[in-house]
Amino acid sequence: STSVAYQTSSDYRLKENVADMVDGIDRVKQLKPVKFNFIDEDRILDGFLAHEVSDIVPEAIGGEKDAMKDQEYEVSPAVYNEEGELVTEAVVGTRSVPDYQGIDQSKLVPLLTAALQEAVAKIEVLEARVATLEG
């Protein structure tokens, strides 16, 4: 059998300034999950637009919104004669292409966990109040 394991260092001895997350619900409410398909693909996916997540969970996003990068490309190939000798050098140009953002959705798990814990705590308080009123 085969397996793949992704782990991030999480030992408490590597961390400082550890504090409880208390704004989970507020931050989750800012997230805008969307349905989409990638250009030239038909399959519909669930996900996020990276630039919309970057202010809420910046550690989940790689790259910058609307970034571009230079890319070399071959304008015309090198030409060789029958003996394999170079007759004309290849012509290489440079063009600007998108430098796409990425998202590591696993970085959203702590936020989602905190929001769920906050919601469960609110539900438990409300259940206790209802039980008191009914009892």
C-alpha positions as CSV (number, residue, x, y, z in Angstrom):
1,S,0.0,0.0,0.0
2,T,1.0,3.6,-0.4
3,S,0.3,6.7,1.6
4,V,1.0,10.4,1.6
5,A,1.2,12.4,4.8
6,Y,1.3,16.2,5.0
7,Q,2.3,17.6,8.4
8,T,3.0,21.1,9.6
9,S,5.2,21.6,12.7
10,S,2.8,22.1,15.6
11,D,4.7,21.2,18.8
12,Y,3.9,23.7,21.6
13,R,7.7,24.1,22.2
14,L,8.0,25.8,18.8
15,K,5.4,28.5,19.5
16,E,5.0,31.6,21.6
17,N,2.2,34.2,22.2
18,V,-0.4,31.4,22.1
19,A,-3.9,32.7,22.7
20,D,-7.4,31.4,22.3
21,M,-9.1,32.3,19.1
22,V,-12.2,34.3,20.1
23,D,-13.4,35.7,16.8
24,G,-14.1,32.6,14.8
25,I,-17.7,33.2,13.9
26,D,-17.1,36.8,12.9
27,R,-14.2,35.7,10.6
28,V,-16.1,32.8,9.1
29,K,-19.0,35.1,8.3
30,Q,-16.5,37.1,6.2
31,L,-15.6,34.1,4.0
32,K,-17.4,33.9,0.7
33,P,-17.5,30.3,-0.5
34,V,-18.3,30.0,-4.2
35,K,-19.1,27.4,-6.8
36,F,-17.0,27.6,-10.0
37,N,-15.3,25.8,-12.8
38,F,-11.8,26.4,-14.1
39,I,-11.6,27.9,-17.5
40,D,-12.0,25.2,-20.2
41,E,-13.2,22.6,-17.7
42,D,-16.8,21.6,-17.0
43,R,-16.5,20.1,-13.5
44,I,-18.1,22.4,-10.9
45,L,-16.2,22.8,-7.7
46,D,-16.7,24.4,-4.3
47,G,-14.0,26.8,-3.1
48,F,-12.9,30.3,-2.5
49,L,-11.3,33.2,-4.5
50,A,-7.8,33.5,-3.0
51,H,-7.8,37.3,-2.9
52,E,-11.0,37.4,-0.9
53,V,-9.6,35.0,1.7
54,S,-6.2,36.8,2.0
55,D,-7.4,39.5,4.5
56,I,-9.2,36.9,6.7
57,V,-6.7,34.0,6.7
58,P,-3.5,35.4,5.1
59,E,-1.4,32.4,5.9
60,A,-3.7,30.3,3.6
61,I,-2.8,32.3,0.5
62,G,0.3,32.3,-1.6
63,G,1.0,35.1,-4.1
64,E,-0.5,38.5,-4.7
65,K,-3.7,39.6,-6.4
66,D,-3.3,40.4,-10.1
67,A,0.5,39.7,-10.0
68,M,2.3,39.2,-13.2
69,K,5.7,37.7,-14.0
70,D,8.1,37.7,-16.9
71,Q,8.4,34.5,-18.9
72,E,10.8,33.7,-21.7
73,Y,9.5,32.1,-24.8
74,E,10.9,31.0,-28.1
75,V,10.0,33.5,-30.9
76,S,11.7,31.3,-33.5
77,P,13.6,28.1,-33.1
78,A,17.3,27.6,-33.9
79,V,18.1,26.5,-37.4
80,Y,20.6,23.7,-38.1
81,N,22.0,22.6,-41.4
82,E,22.1,18.9,-42.6
83,E,25.4,18.4,-40.8
84,G,23.8,19.5,-37.5
85,E,25.7,22.8,-37.4
86,L,23.9,25.8,-36.0
87,V,23.0,28.2,-38.8
88,T,20.7,30.6,-36.9
89,E,20.4,31.1,-33.2
90,A,17.0,30.7,-31.6
91,V,15.3,34.0,-31.0
92,V,14.0,34.3,-27.4
93,G,11.5,36.9,-26.2
94,T,10.0,37.9,-22.9
95,R,6.4,38.3,-22.1
96,S,4.4,39.1,-19.0
97,V,2.1,36.4,-17.9
98,P,-0.2,36.0,-14.8
99,D,1.5,34.8,-11.6
100,Y,-1.5,33.1,-10.1
101,Q,-2.4,33.0,-6.4
102,G,-2.9,29.7,-4.6
103,I,-4.8,28.7,-1.5
104,D,-4.0,26.0,1.1
105,Q,-7.5,25.3,2.3
106,S,-6.2,23.2,5.3
107,K,-5.1,26.5,6.8
108,L,-8.9,27.3,7.2
109,V,-9.4,24.4,9.6
110,P,-8.4,26.2,12.8
111,L,-10.7,29.1,12.0
112,L,-13.6,26.7,11.2
113,T,-13.0,24.8,14.4
114,A,-13.0,27.9,16.5
115,A,-16.2,29.1,14.8
116,L,-17.9,25.7,15.4
117,Q,-16.9,25.7,19.1
118,E,-18.3,29.2,19.5
119,A,-21.5,28.2,17.8
120,V,-21.8,25.0,20.0
121,A,-21.3,27.1,23.1
122,K,-24.0,29.5,22.1
123,I,-26.4,26.6,21.3
124,E,-25.7,25.0,24.7
125,V,-26.5,28.3,26.5
126,L,-29.7,28.6,24.5
127,E,-30.7,25.0,25.3
128,A,-30.1,25.6,29.0
129,R,-32.3,28.7,28.9
130,V,-35.1,26.8,27.1
131,A,-34.9,24.0,29.6
132,T,-35.1,26.5,32.4
133,L,-38.2,28.2,30.8
134,E,-39.9,24.8,30.1
135,G,-39.0,23.2,33.4
